[in-house]
Amino acid sequence: MQESYEVVIVGGGTAGISVAARLRRKGLGVAIIEPSDVHYYQPLWTLVGGGIVPKEDTRRPEADYIPNGSTWIKDRVTEFDPDANQVVTESGKRIGYDFLIVCPGIQIDWDKIKGLPESIGKDGVCSNYSYEYVDKTWEFIRKTKQGNAIFTQPNTPIKCGGAPQKICYLAEDYFRINGLRDKIEVKFITASPTIFGSPYYAPTLAKHCEDTGIITKFKMNLTEIRPNSKEAVFQNLDTGDEVIEHYDLLHVTPPMSSPDFIKRSPLANSAGWVDVDKETLRHTKFENIFGLGDASSLPTSKTGAAIRKQVPVVVENLLNQRSGKPLTAKYNGYTSCPLVTGYDSLIMAEFGYDLQPMETFPIDQNKERYSMFLVKRYLLPQLYWHGMLRGIA
């Protein structure tokens, strides 16, 4: 007899566990396909890289967050057969479903930058986008006493679009606090045309860079690392020219993309993302499939805060679809990026599809505040572990 479930969820990360918890509260039968034994709270990795939080505080056993009454299939999906309402796993299982929710997260393409896989974690090359190497960021920041500290952002979508500059700001603040700032040139080199996607918050961030002396370079994409000569090779996206920067510290945000098994599936759009309606989050072709989170085609910043607003939309619309009702829940593109600008300051950027502010607090959030830093450091992790993943926030 074929293994089959009312709802199958591909991915047991932020989106998968949060959706599963809410669906179980509604009494639906749920199976989660997730190979990892460990669940990470990745938004804190910026603070790990800045020496504020030990990385061990960001990981917990996956088993502790599998909702009661749901089935955990410790395997990974390799194929989708939406016409047969089945997925195929690495172990060769065919698993049937009435409804499918696809949220496997984003894929980090370390090998897309020549020299990065063999350089990461060595001689000043680091990245906050890996649990294995995130503490190397803090080690190398402390070891840097002079020279060039470079922080990069690639020409692909990434999770948490503000993270590449957050660690730049923390490093600059550390160098200043420790009397090293005049000996270290700090550069933020990004493939993006502007400092930040939302034009409401971008001027504040640009002013922060100006006030602190951070050099910003735009439309520059990192293509190669030459560790022997400590050179970072960039491509000027306007001219195609090669530009070489010497580094003493190089924090790399690697290119990212939709997972390969999504790219080659019938669920993907031309860019490889799970093709969903940007309001209902239902697949554009298959009516019993929904998608959310970092692997989705949603044209908004890929953050945990965005997922928090996507989850109830998926749950409500799946229940409506199941009952033969119209899909009335709508996602407005809400996302949030807590932009750490130093060891005691943060800009709490919140915006939607139109990039205009959608702020939560009754204060001007387009201003560096210690109170917002405390929200990121202490409140948001508790909201995540005890609220979102339990289906109650």
N, C-alpha and C positions, 0 to 999 in steps of 0.2 A: 504493500500500500504506500502511495506517495506521501511524503511529509508535506503538510499544508497547514496554513495558518490564516486567520482572518486578516491580520495586518502583518506584513513583513517590513522591517526597517533595516535598511542597508547602512550600517555605520552606528557605532555606539559612543560617539563623541558628544559634544555639547548639544547638538540638534537631536541626534538619535535618542539619547537618554531622556531629554526634556519632553519630547513628543511621546515617547513610550510611557513615561510616568503619567501624563495627562490622559492618554488613551486607556490605560489600566484603571484610572479613577472613574472612567466612563463605562468600565466593564467589558471592554473589547479584548479579544485574544490577540496577543502581541508576541512576535518573535524578533529578536535583535541579532543580526549577523555582524559580529565584530571579533577580529582575531586577537586584539590586544588585552593583556591582563592588567594594564595600567591606564588610569585616566589622569590626564594632565589639565591643570588650570593654566593655560599658556599666557593669558594677559599679564601674569605676574613675572614673566621671564624678563621683561624690561627692568624690573626692580632687582631681579637676581643679577643681571648683567651690571647693574649699578651698585652692587654690594649691599643692598638694603634687605633682601630676603634670601635665606638659604634655598637652594633649588629643591631640596627635599620637601619643603612645605608646599610645593606645587603639584605633587603627585599623590594619588590614593589608589587603592585597589579597585579595579573596574567592578568586581563582584559586589562591592558595597553599594553600588549605585544602579545595579540592574533592578528594575521595579519588581516588587513582589507579584508573583503570579504570571510573570512573563517568561519566555524561554530565551535563553542565551545560547546561540549557536556560535561556538568559537571556531570560526572559519572565515574565509574571505570570498566575496563574490567575484567571479571572473567573467560571467556572461549574463545578459538579460534576454529573456524570450517573452516579450510582452504580449504577443499574440496567444501564447499558451498560458499566460499568467504564471510564469515561473522564472526563477533565477537559478543559475548554476554556480556552484561553489568550487573552490580549489580542490577540495577532496572528491569532487565528482558528483556531489548530491544535486538533485533537482528539487527545489523547494517551491511549492505552490503558494499562491496568495489570492485573497479577494481584493486587497488593497496593498499597494507598494509605496513606501516612502523612502526616497533616495537622498541620503545625506552623509556621504563618506568623507567629507572634508576635502582639503586641497592637497595637491601633490607638490613637494619641494623638489625642484630639478637642479640639484647641486652640480651635476655634470654639464650643465649648459654654460658654465663659466670655466674656460680652460684653466687648469691649474688649481681650481678651488678644492676638489675632493682631496687632493694630496697635501694641500696647504692648511686646511681648516684646523684650528687648535694649535698651530705652531707659529713661532716667530712673529707674533703680533697679529695674525689673521684669525678673526673670530666671528661668531654670529649668535645672536640671541634666538635664532629660529631652530635651535637644536637643543634638546635637553642634555645631550651628551656634552655639548661644548659651551653651553650658556655661561657656566662659571669661568670659562677661559676669558670671556669679555672683561669681567671684573679683574682677573689676574693681569691681563695685558694693560688695562687702563692704569692700574697701580704701578706697573713697571715702566710706563711711558714717562720719561722725564724731559724729553725735548724732541723736536722734529715735527713730522706731519701726522696728524690723526685724521683719518678719512672714514666717512660713513656714507654708504651707498644705498641706492634704491633702484630696482630694475625696471625694465620697460614692460612688465607683465602685471596683471592683477596680483595682489598679495593679500594675505590675511593681516588685518589691522594696518591700514594704509599709513597710519601715523607713527608706527613703531620704529621705522628706520631713523626718524629724526628725534624721537624721544631719547634714545640712548646717546645720540650726539649731544643733546642738551645736558644730560646727566654727566657725561664725560667732561664737557666744557666746564660745568659747575665744579666738578671734582678738581680739575686742574687749577681753577681760579682759587678755590678754597685752600689748596695746598701750595699756593705761591708759584705755580709752574706755568701760568697762562701765557706769560710773555715769551716763554721758550717753546711753546707748542702752537703750531698753526692748525686750527680746527676747520675741516672742510666737510660740508654736506653736499654730495654730488649725486644728483638724481636724474633719472631718465624722464621724469615728469616735466611738463613745461612750467609748472608753478610749485610753490612750497607746499600747497595743500589743496585738495579738491574743492572744498567749499569756499567760495569767494568771500563769505562772511567772516571766516576765521583766518583766512590767509594773510591779510594785512598785519594782524597781531603777531603771527608767527614770523613774518618777514621783519617786523620791527624788533622782535626778540633777537633774531640773528644779527641784525644791524647793531643793536645795543651791546651784544656780547662779543662782537667781532668774528662771528662764524662766517666763513666764506661759503657762499652758495653758488653752485653751478648746475644749470638746468639742461635738459635734453642731452644728457651724457650717460651712456649705458655701459656698465662694466662688462667686458667681454673676456678678459684674461688676467690671471695673476702670475707674475714671475717672481717666485719666492727667493731665488738666489740673488737677484738684484733688488728685491723689495720694490717692485714696480707694479702698479695697477694700470691696466690698459683699458681705456674707454673708447667708445665710438661716439662721435658727435652725430646726433640723430638728424641734424639739419644738413650737414655737409658730407657725412660719411667718413670724415677724417679720423685717423687714430690719434688719441691724446694720451700721453703717458704721465702718470703722477707717481712720484716716489712716496712711499709710506713707511712709517714706523709702527703705527697702529692702523689696522684696516678692519673695520666692522662691515661685513657683507650681508646685505639682505639678498638671498638667492632668488633667482627666477622661480615662479610657481605657475602651475597649470592645473586643469582638471585631471583627476586620476586617469591613467591610461585605459583602464577597463571601462571608464565612462566614455572617453573620447571615441573608442571604436564601437560603441553600442548604438542601438537604434534610438536611445533616449537623448542623444547629444545633438546640439545645434552645430552650426558650421564652425564655431569656435571651440567646440568640445565640451561645453558645459551642459548640464541637465536642463533641457529646454522647457521652462515653465512660464505660465502667465504671471506677469509681474505683480498682479493684484491678488488673484485667487491662489497662486502657487501650485495650481494643478498643471500637469503636463499638457503641452499644447496639442498633442496627438492622442495620448492614451488617457482616457477619462478616470481610470482607477489608479493612476500614479500621481504622486505629489513629490515635490522636491523643495528643499530649503538648505540654507547654510552655504558654506564656501564653495561647494561644487555646483551650485545652481547658477542659472543665467541671469539672476536678478541684478539689475544695474545699480547696485548700491555698494558701499564699502563693506567688505567681508569682516564682520566683527561678531563677538559673542552677544553684544547688545542688540545687533540686528536680528540674530537668531531668536533672542528672547521675545521679540515682537512678531517674528514669523511663526513661531510654534503655535500660539493660539489660533492663528488664521488657518494653518494646516489642519489642526484638530477639528475646528468648527466646520470647515468645508468638507472634510472627509466624512464627518457625521451627517452633514446635509446630503452629500452624494449618496451615502449609504441608505438614507431615508427617501431618496428621490426628490429632494428639495433643491431649489436654486442655491448656488454658492454665493452667499451674501457677505461673508467675511472678506475684508479687503486689507492688504498690506500696503502701507504708504511709503515704503522705502526707508523708514526710520533706521538710523544707525547712530552709534556714538563712538567717539574716540577720545578717551581721557589723555590729553596731550601733556605728558610730564615735561616740564620745562626746567626743572632743577630739583634739588633735594628737599625743597619746601614749597614747590609751586606747580600748578597744573591748570590748563585750560580745558574745561569739560565741553568739548564740541559735540553737539547733537544736531542732526539734520536729516532731511528726507530726500526723496528722489529729486526734488528741485534744488537741492543743496542749500536751501534756506534753513535758518535755525528752528529747531523743535525742542526748546529747552525745558528741563524738568523743574529746576530750582527757581525760587523767586528772587534771583539775583542776576547780575550781568555775568554770564558764564564765559563771555569773550574777554576774559581778564584773568591774569595769573593769580591763583588763590591757593593758600595753604589748606583751606577747608576742603577743597576739591581733591587735593593730594591725599588727604586723610580718607576721603571717600574711596579712592582707588586702592589705597594700601590696606584698609581695614574693612570697609563696608561691602564692597563689591565681591571679594572672595567669599564672604559669609552668605551673601545673596545667591551666589553661584552654587556652592556646595549644599546649602540647606534649603534653598528656595527653588531655583531653576531646575536642578536635577531631581527634585522631589515632585515637580509638577505643580508647585504652588506659588511661583513668582515669575 
